[in-house]
Amino acid sequence: GGQITNLRTGAVVAVCVKYYAGPGSHVMAIVGAGVQARFALAATAQIADLTEVRVPDLRPGAAEDFASEMTPSVGTMGLALDPGGPAGRPACRATPPASSG
């Protein structure tokens, strides 16, 4: 089931980009350089004219590995890897639910 989940999740990201990204959007930020990021970028690159992808990751070397792996398959778009850059700041933060007691 993992491969189907990966493909489905990547496709959902691409559909969201297609319908929700503003006109002329060419930069994509993906938080984390794991397996899902690879599928999300591969699918989105098929439908969007990306010129830059920002991929921060807390694991040392993970973003660089992502760039090395993905650049041949999606083209030579810029892959910004600086975890201190704009995409390196948390886009959302998970917080525990408030205590109901």
JOWOLIN-V256294 format. One record per residue. N is the residue number from 1. PHI is phi in whole degrees, 0 to 359 (999 if undefined). PSI is psi as a letter, one per 20 degrees, with the letter a starting at -180 (999 if undefined). OMEGA is omega in whole degrees, -180 to 180 (none if undefined). Layout:
# JOWOLIN-V256294
n:phi:psi:omega
N:PHI:PSI:OMEGA
N:PHI:PSI:OMEGA
This chain:
# JOWOLIN-V256294
n:phi:psi:omega
1:999:i:-176
2:296:g:-178
3:295:g:179
4:297:g:178
5:299:g:179
6:298:g:179
7:296:g:-179
8:296:g:-179
9:295:g:176
10:300:g:179
11:295:h:179
12:297:g:177
13:300:g:-179
14:297:g:178
15:296:g:178
16:298:g:178
17:298:g:-178
18:301:g:-173
19:263:i:-175
20:246:i:179
21:289:q:180
22:291:q:177
23:302:p:179
24:80:j:178
25:288:p:-178
26:228:j:-178
27:242:p:179
28:238:p:174
29:247:p:177
30:236:o:-178
31:272:o:-178
32:100:p:-175
33:251:k:-179
34:273:a:-177
35:301:g:-179
36:299:h:178
37:298:h:180
38:296:g:179
39:290:h:178
40:298:g:180
41:291:g:-180
42:301:g:-180
43:289:g:-177
44:293:h:180
45:297:h:178
46:285:h:-174
47:240:i:-176
48:237:q:178
49:269:m:-178
50:280:p:174
51:247:i:-179
52:208:q:175
53:231:p:180
54:254:p:-173
55:226:n:174
56:278:q:177
57:208:q:-179
58:286:h:-178
59:283:p:-180
60:302:p:177
61:84:i:-175
62:295:g:-179
63:294:h:178
64:295:g:177
65:297:g:178
66:302:g:-180
67:299:g:-180
68:297:h:-178
69:285:g:-171
70:272:h:-176
71:304:g:180
72:298:h:-176
73:272:h:-178
74:248:i:179
75:105:a:-172
76:258:k:177
77:299:q:179
78:289:p:174
79:247:o:-179
80:273:p:-171
81:245:j:-175
82:290:o:-179
83:294:i:178
84:269:i:-179
85:284:a:-176
86:304:h:-180
87:283:i:-179
88:280:i:177
89:275:q:-178
90:301:p:177
91:281:h:176
92:211:q:-178
93:230:p:177
94:278:p:178
95:235:q:179
96:294:q:178
97:296:q:179
98:294:q:178
99:295:p:-179
100:268:j:-176
101:252:999:none
